[in-house]
Amino acid sequence: MCANLQVVFHYACIRTQMYVYPKGSE
């Protein structure tokens, strides 16, 4: 999902997923 984004945005995207899906690893 976030793999095609730049590193900074990729990290932010992962952070967002942590908030949206706190029980998800990917």
N, CA, C and O of each residue as an XYZ file, in Angstrom:
104
protein
N       0.841     -1.205      0.000
C       0.000      0.000      0.000
C       0.876      1.255      0.000
O       0.637      2.196     -0.756
N       1.887      1.247      0.858
C       2.720      2.446      1.020
C       4.092      2.269      0.383
O       4.905      3.193      0.385
N       4.349      1.096     -0.156
C       5.692      0.770     -0.625
C       6.133      1.621     -1.811
O       7.331      1.774     -2.052
N       5.172      2.179     -2.554
C       5.518      2.948     -3.747
C       5.703      4.428     -3.441
O       5.943      5.226     -4.347
N       5.592      4.796     -2.168
C       5.773      6.196     -1.783
C       7.215      6.443     -1.386
O       7.973      5.501     -1.153
N       7.599      7.725     -1.308
C       8.953      8.063     -0.869
C       9.128      7.681      0.599
O       8.153      7.464      1.319
N      10.382      7.605      1.027
C      10.696      7.093      2.365
C       9.945      7.844      3.459
O       9.357      7.226      4.346
N       9.963      9.169      3.401
C       9.316      9.980      4.436
C       7.819      9.734      4.454
O       7.224      9.534      5.513
N       7.210      9.751      3.267
C       5.770      9.526      3.183
C       5.446      8.076      3.524
O       4.404      7.787      4.111
N       6.340      7.173      3.156
C       6.156      5.761      3.472
C       6.097      5.562      4.983
O       5.241      4.837      5.490
N       7.020      6.218      5.701
C       7.046      6.132      7.158
C       5.771      6.713      7.748
O       5.173      6.127      8.650
N       5.356      7.874      7.234
C       4.134      8.517      7.711
C       2.925      7.632      7.430
O       1.994      7.557      8.232
N       2.954      6.971      6.291
C       1.847      6.085      5.920
C       1.765      4.911      6.889
O       0.677      4.512      7.302
N       2.918      4.365      7.247
C       2.951      3.269      8.218
C       2.429      3.743      9.570
O       1.669      3.040     10.236
N       2.849      4.949      9.966
C       2.378      5.540     11.222
C       0.863      5.659     11.215
O       0.200      5.369     12.211
N       0.320      6.093     10.072
C      -1.128      6.242      9.928
C      -1.810      4.891     10.080
O      -2.850      4.782     10.729
N      -1.218      3.854      9.475
C      -1.796      2.519      9.580
C      -1.798      2.047     11.025
O      -2.707      1.330     11.444
N      -0.783      2.446     11.794
C      -0.717      2.068     13.207
C      -1.890      2.657     13.986
O      -2.423      2.031     14.903
N      -2.284      3.880     13.601
C      -3.421      4.524     14.267
C      -4.741      3.935     13.780
O      -5.671      3.739     14.562
N      -4.812      3.656     12.471
C      -6.051      3.143     11.891
C      -6.208      1.657     12.208
O      -7.292      1.194     12.562
N      -5.093      0.912     12.070
C      -5.123     -0.520     12.345
C      -4.039     -0.864     13.362
O      -3.008     -1.426     12.995
N      -4.259     -0.533     14.642
C      -3.249     -0.753     15.673
C      -2.903     -2.226     15.868
O      -1.845     -2.546     16.409
N      -3.782     -3.120     15.434
C      -3.526     -4.550     15.588
C      -2.947     -5.163     14.315
O      -2.778     -6.379     14.230
N      -2.639     -4.307     13.310
C      -2.070     -4.776     12.056
C      -0.582     -4.503     12.003
O      -0.128     -3.464     12.484
N       0.180     -5.404     11.434
C       1.628     -5.234     11.364
C       2.036     -4.588     10.047
O       2.969     -3.785     10.018
N       1.361     -4.922      8.970
C       1.712     -4.430      7.647
C       1.060     -3.087      7.384
O       1.243     -2.511      6.312
